[in-house]
Amino acid sequence: MDLSDHLRLAAAKSRTRRWFLRDCGIGLANIALFQLLQRDVFAKVENPFAPKIPPLAAKAKRVIYLFQAGGPRQLELFENKAELTKRDGQLPPAELLAGYRSAFINPNSALLAPKFKFQRHGQSGMEVSEVLPHLAKIADDLCVIKSMQTDAVNHAPAQVMMNTGSQQFGRPSLGAWSLYGLGTEAENLPGYVVLNSARGTSGGASNWGCGFLPTIYGGTPFRSSGDPILYLSNPVGFDRELQRSSLDALERLNQKHASASGDPEIAARIQGYEMAYRLQQSAPDLMDLSQESKATLDAYGLENNKSGYARNCLLARRLVERGVRFVQLFHEAWDHHGNLTNGVTNNCRETDQATAALITDLKERGLLEDTLVIWGGEFGRTPMVQGGNDGRDHHNRGFTMFLAGAGVKPGITYGETDDFGFNVTRDPVHVHDLHATILHLLGFDHTKLTFRFQGRDFRLTDVHGKVVKGILS
């Protein structure tokens, strides 16, 4: 290759670069403008948690979600089916099983009657099982949905779907969407707090994750005793003044990096450091239950509650009092494929009193009128037996959840299943419908609360969902 060939090749490369920058509409000026805009956006998001006014009139300001993971047995708790009792031990009608997909059992297994007795309670006359005596006393405060449906039949995908609207991992959780849309009124606590009791959830951290939303909107798991987050306390010799000085220096470096890169995730990093610093002051006060009266502690049943669920319920009330937007309790202990009589009895003993106490406590403090309480799991259980003569398989076609508080009708039962508690026969409520309704109560049109990711506007309800107007007050 001679000199003229080298010159022609250099000219061609130069034209190629000029053509790309000019005709693709990028150009050096546009690149510079993009960087400036990124910096400007970051500068405006100094407090991504600042409280926001929802676009619609909101009935709920905050949410407490009592997630009963594992599949609570609607037929032992809220669904009194006389026909199922009558046909105990018989095979289900053939037409009932048409197109049915079970998780583990042979669908053509014997029917199993409810294991507990039911009574009507309150002015509403709501039927509640004998193993829920405390919830029975506040039946007139509950909005029980007996026609829930979901697409998933196994724990992990069903839990992820109930919490994110999709069986796929990587979608933002309901709590993350709430924080993204509304911000938080808590200055010294995370806006979305997660409390666990019993066993860990099958869906794991995806149940409270941020998905493709900025990291700052994910849930923050708290421990129920001691420091809510490990390593929150300073090491020996590292006092608060030195820590503040170190954090200020680190923030200056992060801000400099943010100005150069425009990376919005740096906001999450700065916010994380600052939140940990503020938690060192606020956490001891939050976790100090000695501030509560003996009557309150007794009402929640803390003394005899081994799982920690009662303590978490009381912490949930203390968190929303301090402005936390979304509190979610996970109690995975409902997966009884066998030995359900003992399992349900023990589990209700752990959860019934504290759940009822939380709702009553919120009501007495004037918080229930704008706090939405949600109770339920990822699916229900079959009317057919599993595990000998004392178990039930997963069931997604019809199950029960209840709501209480802000914007929902108290003392009603919504929806209905057939005589066996198998299929929904009236007013079905899909997971997407539940999410649409929750967002509506928080002041959002679920079709318009979106986030652009990979070239598409995503939302919690995907392309589905309708507001369940029949439960709204």
C-alpha positions as CSV (number, residue, x, y, z in Angstrom):
1,M,0.0,0.0,0.0
2,D,1.6,3.3,-1.1
3,L,1.1,6.8,0.3
4,S,-1.9,7.7,-1.9
5,D,-3.7,4.5,-0.7
6,H,-3.1,5.5,3.0
7,L,-4.5,9.0,2.3
8,R,-7.6,7.7,0.5
9,L,-8.2,5.3,3.4
10,A,-7.8,8.1,6.0
11,A,-10.2,10.3,4.1
12,A,-12.8,7.5,3.9
13,K,-12.6,6.9,7.7
14,S,-13.0,10.6,8.3
15,R,-16.0,10.8,6.0
16,T,-17.5,7.8,7.8
17,R,-17.1,9.4,11.2
18,R,-18.5,12.7,10.0
19,W,-21.4,11.0,8.3
20,F,-22.3,9.0,11.5
21,L,-22.2,12.1,13.8
22,R,-24.1,14.2,11.3
23,D,-26.7,11.9,9.8
24,C,-27.5,9.8,12.8
25,G,-28.6,13.0,14.6
26,I,-26.2,12.6,17.4
27,G,-23.4,15.1,16.9
28,L,-21.0,16.4,19.5
29,A,-23.3,19.2,20.4
30,N,-26.2,16.7,21.1
31,I,-23.9,14.5,23.2
32,A,-22.9,17.5,25.3
33,L,-26.5,18.6,25.6
34,F,-27.5,15.1,26.8
35,Q,-24.8,15.1,29.4
36,L,-25.9,18.5,30.7
37,L,-29.5,17.4,30.8
38,Q,-28.5,14.3,32.8
39,R,-26.7,16.5,35.3
40,D,-29.7,18.8,35.5
41,V,-32.0,15.9,36.1
42,F,-29.8,14.5,38.8
43,A,-29.5,18.0,40.4
44,K,-33.3,18.1,40.6
45,V,-33.6,14.7,42.3
46,E,-31.8,15.6,45.5
47,N,-34.6,14.2,47.5
48,P,-36.3,11.4,45.5
49,F,-38.4,10.5,48.5
50,A,-40.1,13.9,48.8
51,P,-43.8,13.5,49.4
52,K,-45.9,13.9,46.2
53,I,-49.5,14.7,45.7
54,P,-51.3,11.9,43.8
55,P,-53.1,12.9,40.6
56,L,-56.5,11.7,41.9
57,A,-58.3,12.0,45.2
58,A,-56.8,9.5,47.5
59,K,-58.5,7.6,50.3
60,A,-55.3,5.9,51.5
61,K,-52.1,7.6,52.5
62,R,-50.2,4.5,53.5
63,V,-50.4,0.7,53.3
64,I,-49.8,-2.2,55.7
65,Y,-49.7,-5.5,53.8
66,L,-49.9,-8.6,56.0
67,F,-48.7,-11.2,53.5
68,Q,-49.6,-14.7,54.7
69,A,-47.2,-16.7,52.5
70,G,-47.8,-20.3,51.8
71,G,-51.5,-20.3,50.8
72,P,-54.0,-19.8,53.7
73,R,-56.8,-22.3,53.7
74,Q,-59.9,-20.3,52.8
75,L,-62.1,-23.4,53.6
76,E,-60.8,-23.5,57.2
77,L,-60.9,-19.7,57.7
78,F,-63.6,-17.9,55.7
79,E,-65.5,-20.2,53.4
80,N,-68.1,-22.3,55.1
81,K,-69.3,-24.8,52.4
82,A,-72.2,-27.0,53.6
83,E,-72.1,-29.1,50.4
84,L,-68.5,-29.8,50.8
85,T,-69.2,-31.1,54.3
86,K,-72.0,-33.2,53.0
87,R,-69.8,-34.8,50.4
88,D,-66.8,-35.4,52.5
89,G,-64.8,-38.4,51.3
90,Q,-66.6,-38.5,47.9
91,L,-65.0,-37.9,44.5
92,P,-65.6,-34.4,43.0
93,P,-68.1,-34.1,40.2
94,A,-66.3,-34.7,36.8
95,E,-67.5,-31.4,35.4
96,L,-65.7,-29.6,38.2
97,L,-62.3,-30.7,37.0
98,A,-62.7,-29.9,33.4
99,G,-59.4,-28.2,32.2
100,Y,-58.1,-28.1,35.8
101,R,-54.4,-28.0,36.4
102,S,-53.3,-29.1,39.9
103,A,-49.9,-28.4,41.5
104,F,-49.2,-31.9,43.0
105,I,-52.2,-34.0,43.6
106,N,-54.3,-36.2,41.3
107,P,-57.2,-33.9,40.7
108,N,-59.6,-36.8,41.1
109,S,-58.9,-37.0,44.8
110,A,-61.6,-37.2,47.5
111,L,-63.3,-34.1,48.7
112,L,-62.3,-32.9,52.2
113,A,-64.8,-31.1,54.5
114,P,-63.7,-28.0,56.4
115,K,-62.0,-29.0,59.6
116,F,-63.4,-26.2,61.8
117,K,-66.8,-24.8,62.8
118,F,-68.1,-21.4,61.6
119,Q,-70.3,-18.8,63.2
120,R,-71.8,-15.5,62.1
121,H,-70.4,-12.4,63.7
122,G,-71.2,-8.7,64.0
123,Q,-74.1,-6.7,62.5
124,S,-72.8,-7.9,59.1
125,G,-73.4,-11.5,60.0
126,M,-70.1,-12.5,58.4
127,E,-69.1,-16.1,58.8
128,V,-65.7,-16.6,60.4
129,S,-64.0,-19.8,61.5
130,E,-63.6,-20.7,65.2
131,V,-59.8,-20.5,64.9
132,L,-60.1,-16.8,64.2
133,P,-61.8,-15.6,67.4
134,H,-60.1,-12.2,67.5
135,L,-60.8,-11.3,63.8
136,A,-64.4,-12.5,64.4
137,K,-64.8,-9.7,66.9
138,I,-63.9,-7.0,64.3
139,A,-65.9,-8.7,61.4
140,D,-67.7,-5.4,60.8
141,D,-64.4,-3.7,60.0
142,L,-63.4,-6.2,57.3
143,C,-64.0,-6.3,53.6
144,V,-63.6,-10.0,52.7
145,I,-63.0,-10.9,49.0
146,K,-63.9,-14.6,48.4
147,S,-63.3,-14.5,44.6
148,M,-59.6,-13.9,44.3
149,Q,-57.8,-15.5,41.3
150,T,-54.2,-15.8,40.1
151,D,-52.3,-17.3,37.2
152,A,-49.7,-19.2,39.2
153,V,-50.0,-22.5,41.0
154,N,-46.6,-22.8,42.8
155,H,-45.3,-20.6,45.6
156,A,-42.4,-18.6,44.2
157,P,-44.1,-17.5,41.0
158,A,-47.4,-16.9,42.8
159,Q,-45.8,-14.8,45.5
160,V,-43.8,-12.8,43.0
161,M,-47.0,-12.3,40.9
162,M,-49.1,-11.2,44.0
163,N,-46.4,-8.7,44.9
164,T,-45.3,-7.5,41.4
165,G,-48.1,-8.3,39.0
166,S,-45.9,-10.8,37.1
167,Q,-44.6,-14.3,37.5
168,Q,-41.3,-13.1,36.0
169,F,-38.5,-12.0,38.3
170,G,-37.3,-8.4,37.9
171,R,-40.5,-6.4,38.1
172,P,-41.0,-3.7,40.7
173,S,-43.1,-4.6,43.8
174,L,-46.3,-3.0,44.8
175,G,-44.5,-1.2,47.6
176,A,-41.9,0.1,45.2
177,W,-44.5,1.5,42.9
178,S,-46.2,3.1,45.8
179,L,-43.0,4.8,46.9
180,Y,-42.1,5.8,43.4
181,G,-45.5,7.4,42.9
182,L,-46.0,9.0,46.3
183,G,-42.6,9.4,48.0
184,T,-42.7,9.3,51.8
185,E,-43.4,11.4,54.8
186,A,-40.8,9.6,56.9
187,E,-37.7,11.8,57.3
188,N,-35.6,9.4,59.3
189,L,-36.9,6.0,58.2
190,P,-37.1,4.2,54.8
191,G,-40.3,4.8,52.9
192,Y,-40.9,1.1,52.4
193,V,-40.1,-1.3,55.3
194,V,-40.2,-5.1,55.2
195,L,-40.6,-7.3,58.3
196,N,-40.3,-11.1,58.3
197,S,-41.5,-13.8,60.7
198,A,-41.7,-17.6,60.6
199,R,-39.8,-18.9,57.5
200,G,-38.4,-17.0,54.6
201,T,-40.5,-16.5,51.5
202,S,-40.2,-18.7,48.5
203,G,-40.1,-15.7,46.2
204,G,-37.3,-14.1,48.2
205,A,-36.3,-10.5,47.9
206,S,-38.2,-10.2,44.6
207,N,-41.3,-9.8,46.6
208,W,-40.2,-6.4,47.9
209,G,-37.6,-5.5,45.2
210,C,-37.4,-2.4,43.0
211,G,-37.1,-4.3,39.7
212,F,-36.2,-1.9,37.0
213,L,-37.2,1.2,39.1
214,P,-34.3,3.1,40.6
215,T,-32.8,1.1,43.5
216,I,-34.0,3.7,46.1
217,Y,-37.6,2.5,45.8
218,G,-37.0,-1.1,46.9
219,G,-38.1,-2.3,50.3
220,T,-35.7,-2.2,53.3
221,P,-35.9,-5.4,55.4
222,F,-35.8,-4.8,59.1
223,R,-35.0,-7.3,61.8
224,S,-37.7,-7.5,64.5
225,S,-35.2,-7.2,67.4
226,G,-32.0,-5.3,68.1
227,D,-30.7,-3.0,65.4
228,P,-33.2,-3.2,62.6
229,I,-30.3,-3.4,60.1
230,L,-27.0,-5.2,60.9
231,Y,-23.9,-3.1,61.4
232,L,-26.0,0.0,62.0
233,S,-24.0,0.9,65.1
234,N,-20.6,2.6,64.8
235,P,-17.5,0.6,65.7
236,V,-15.6,1.5,68.8
237,G,-13.6,4.8,68.4
238,F,-15.7,6.0,65.5
239,D,-17.9,8.7,66.9
240,R,-20.8,10.5,65.3
241,E,-18.8,13.7,64.5
242,L,-16.2,11.7,62.6
243,Q,-18.9,9.7,60.8
244,R,-20.6,12.9,59.7
245,S,-17.3,14.3,58.4
246,S,-16.6,11.1,56.5
247,L,-20.1,11.0,55.0
248,D,-19.8,14.6,53.8
249,A,-16.5,13.9,52.1
250,L,-18.0,10.8,50.5
251,E,-21.1,12.7,49.3
252,R,-18.9,15.3,47.7
253,L,-17.1,12.6,45.7
254,N,-20.4,11.0,44.8
255,Q,-21.9,14.3,43.6
256,K,-18.8,14.9,41.5
257,H,-19.1,11.5,40.0
258,A,-22.8,12.1,39.4
259,S,-22.1,15.4,37.6
260,A,-19.6,13.6,35.3
261,S,-21.7,10.5,34.6
262,G,-25.3,11.5,35.1
263,D,-25.9,8.1,36.6
264,P,-29.2,8.3,38.6
265,E,-28.1,5.2,40.7
266,I,-25.6,7.5,42.5
267,A,-28.7,9.2,44.1
268,A,-29.5,5.8,45.6
269,R,-26.0,5.4,46.9
270,I,-26.1,8.9,48.5
271,Q,-29.6,8.3,49.9
272,G,-28.5,5.0,51.3
273,Y,-25.6,6.5,53.3
274,E,-27.8,9.3,54.6
275,M,-30.6,7.0,55.6
276,A,-28.3,4.7,57.5
277,Y,-26.9,7.8,59.3
278,R,-30.4,9.0,60.3
279,L,-31.5,5.5,61.3
280,Q,-28.8,5.5,64.0
281,Q,-30.9,8.2,65.7
282,S,-34.4,7.0,64.8
283,A,-34.1,3.2,65.1
284,P,-33.6,3.0,68.9
285,D,-36.8,5.0,69.4
286,L,-38.7,2.9,66.9
287,M,-37.7,-0.4,68.4
288,D,-38.2,0.6,72.0
289,L,-41.5,-1.0,72.8
290,S,-41.2,0.0,76.5
291,Q,-42.9,3.2,75.4
292,E,-46.1,1.2,74.8
293,S,-48.6,0.6,77.6
294,K,-49.0,-2.8,79.1
295,A,-52.6,-2.8,77.8
296,T,-51.3,-2.4,74.2
297,L,-48.6,-5.1,74.6
298,D,-51.3,-7.4,76.0
299,A,-53.7,-6.6,73.2
300,Y,-51.1,-7.7,70.5
301,G,-50.2,-10.8,72.6
302,L,-46.5,-10.2,72.5
303,E,-45.7,-12.2,75.6
304,N,-46.7,-15.6,74.1
305,N,-46.0,-14.9,70.4
306,K,-43.0,-17.1,69.4
307,S,-42.8,-16.3,65.7
308,G,-42.3,-12.5,66.1
309,Y,-45.4,-11.8,64.1
310,A,-47.1,-9.9,66.9
311,R,-44.0,-7.7,67.4
312,N,-44.0,-7.0,63.7
313,C,-47.6,-5.9,63.8
314,L,-46.9,-3.5,66.6
315,L,-43.8,-2.2,64.7
316,A,-46.0,-1.7,61.6
317,R,-48.2,0.7,63.6
318,R,-45.2,2.5,64.9
319,L,-43.7,2.8,61.5
320,V,-46.8,4.3,59.8
321,E,-47.2,6.7,62.8
322,R,-43.7,8.0,61.8
323,G,-44.7,8.6,58.1
324,V,-43.6,5.3,56.5
325,R,-45.5,4.9,53.2
326,F,-45.6,1.1,52.8
327,V,-45.0,-1.6,55.5
328,Q,-45.1,-5.2,54.5
329,L,-45.1,-8.2,56.9
330,F,-44.2,-11.6,55.5
331,H,-45.3,-14.6,57.5
332,E,-44.7,-17.8,55.6
333,A,-46.2,-20.6,57.6
334,W,-49.3,-21.6,55.7
335,D,-48.0,-24.4,53.5
336,H,-49.9,-27.4,54.9
337,H,-50.0,-30.3,52.4
338,G,-50.7,-32.5,55.4
339,N,-51.4,-32.1,59.1
340,L,-53.4,-29.0,58.4
341,T,-55.6,-29.2,61.5
342,N,-52.6,-28.7,63.8
343,G,-50.9,-26.4,61.3
344,V,-53.8,-24.0,60.9
345,T,-54.6,-24.0,64.6
346,N,-51.0,-23.1,65.5
347,N,-50.7,-20.5,62.8
348,C,-53.9,-18.8,63.7
349,R,-52.8,-18.7,67.3
350,E,-49.7,-16.9,66.1
351,T,-51.4,-14.4,63.8
352,D,-55.1,-13.9,64.7
353,Q,-54.8,-11.8,67.8
354,A,-52.1,-9.5,66.5
355,T,-53.8,-8.9,63.2
356,A,-57.0,-7.9,64.9
357,A,-55.1,-5.8,67.5
358,L,-53.4,-3.9,64.7
359,I,-56.6,-3.0,63.0
360,T,-58.3,-2.0,66.3
361,D,-55.2,0.0,67.3
362,L,-55.2,1.9,64.1
363,K,-58.9,2.6,64.3
364,E,-58.6,3.9,67.9
365,R,-55.8,6.2,66.9
366,G,-57.6,7.6,63.9
367,L,-55.2,6.0,61.5
368,L,-57.4,3.4,59.9
369,E,-59.4,6.0,58.0
370,D,-56.4,6.7,55.8
371,T,-54.4,3.5,56.2
372,L,-55.2,0.5,54.0
373,V,-54.6,-2.9,55.6
374,I,-54.3,-5.9,53.3
375,W,-54.3,-9.6,54.5
376,G,-53.8,-12.6,52.3
377,G,-51.4,-15.0,50.6
378,E,-50.4,-16.0,47.1
379,F,-53.3,-18.5,46.5
380,G,-55.7,-20.7,48.4
381,R,-56.2,-24.5,48.8
382,T,-58.1,-27.2,47.1
383,P,-61.3,-28.7,48.3
384,M,-59.7,-32.1,47.5
385,V,-57.6,-33.9,50.1
386,Q,-53.9,-34.3,50.0
387,G,-51.5,-36.0,52.5
388,G,-53.8,-38.8,53.7
389,N,-56.8,-37.3,55.2
390,D,-55.6,-33.9,56.5
391,G,-54.0,-31.7,53.8
392,R,-54.8,-29.6,50.8
393,D,-53.0,-28.7,47.6
394,H,-52.4,-25.3,46.0
395,H,-55.4,-23.7,44.4
396,N,-55.4,-20.6,42.3
397,R,-59.0,-20.6,40.9
398,G,-60.7,-19.1,43.9
399,F,-59.4,-18.0,47.3
400,T,-59.9,-15.4,50.0
401,M,-58.2,-12.1,51.1
402,F,-59.5,-9.2,53.2
403,L,-58.9,-5.5,53.3
404,A,-59.7,-3.0,56.0
405,G,-59.5,0.7,56.4
406,A,-59.1,3.6,53.9
407,G,-61.7,3.7,51.2
408,V,-63.1,0.1,51.4
409,K,-66.6,-0.9,52.6
410,P,-66.4,-2.4,56.1
411,G,-68.4,-5.5,57.0
412,I,-69.0,-6.9,53.6
413,T,-68.3,-10.1,51.7
414,Y,-67.5,-9.6,48.0
415,G,-67.6,-12.4,45.4
416,E,-68.6,-16.0,45.6
417,T,-67.3,-19.5,44.8
418,D,-69.3,-22.6,44.0
419,D,-70.6,-25.1,46.6
420,F,-67.1,-26.7,46.8
421,G,-65.0,-23.5,47.0
422,F,-63.5,-24.5,43.7
423,N,-64.5,-22.0,40.9
424,V,-65.5,-18.4,41.2
425,T,-69.2,-18.0,40.4
426,R,-69.7,-14.2,41.0
427,D,-67.5,-11.1,40.9
428,P,-64.0,-12.5,40.1
429,V,-61.1,-10.4,41.3
430,H,-57.8,-11.1,39.6
431,V,-54.4,-10.1,41.1
432,H,-54.3,-7.3,38.5
433,D,-57.7,-6.1,39.6
434,L,-56.6,-6.0,43.3
435,H,-53.5,-4.0,42.3
436,A,-55.5,-1.6,40.2
437,T,-57.8,-1.0,43.2
438,I,-55.0,-0.5,45.7
439,L,-53.4,2.1,43.4
440,H,-56.8,3.8,42.9
441,L,-57.2,4.1,46.7
442,L,-53.7,5.7,46.8
443,G,-54.8,8.2,44.2
444,F,-53.6,6.8,40.9
445,D,-55.0,5.6,37.6
446,H,-53.2,2.3,37.3
447,T,-52.9,2.7,33.6
448,K,-50.9,6.0,34.0
449,L,-48.5,5.2,36.8
450,T,-45.7,4.0,34.4
451,F,-42.0,3.8,34.1
452,R,-40.1,3.6,30.8
453,F,-37.8,0.6,30.6
454,Q,-36.1,-0.9,27.5
455,G,-38.2,1.3,25.2
456,R,-41.6,0.5,26.8
457,D,-43.8,2.1,29.4
458,F,-44.3,-0.5,32.1
459,R,-46.9,-0.5,34.9
460,L,-47.8,-2.6,37.9
461,T,-50.9,-4.1,36.2
462,D,-49.1,-4.6,32.8
463,V,-51.9,-4.4,30.2
464,H,-54.6,-5.8,32.5
465,G,-56.7,-4.8,35.6
466,K,-59.8,-3.0,36.5
467,V,-60.8,-1.2,39.7
468,V,-63.1,-3.3,41.9
469,K,-65.7,-0.6,42.5
470,G,-68.0,-2.9,44.5
471,I,-65.7,-2.8,47.5
472,L,-65.1,0.9,47.5
473,S,-66.9,3.1,50.1
